[in-house]
Amino acid sequence: MFESSGAGVRRLSGQSGSGMLRYGNWPEVQRELTPLYKELQENKMSVGEYGGRATEIIDRLLLKKA
């Protein structure tokens, strides 16, 4: 996706789970990641903080037994 920003064009990318999208628990993971990603995009948290929190969520939920 591209967005015009006056003097240039900047590239915007949404969430990507690559191979993680194939896991049955991905929708649960995504529900928790989406609000964090929004905070990241609004510069309310650092990339490092987002990465740490996202990793914790993925580790906790992705392979969770139903």
Order of alpha helices (4+ residues) and beta strands (2+ residues): beta-beta-alpha-alpha
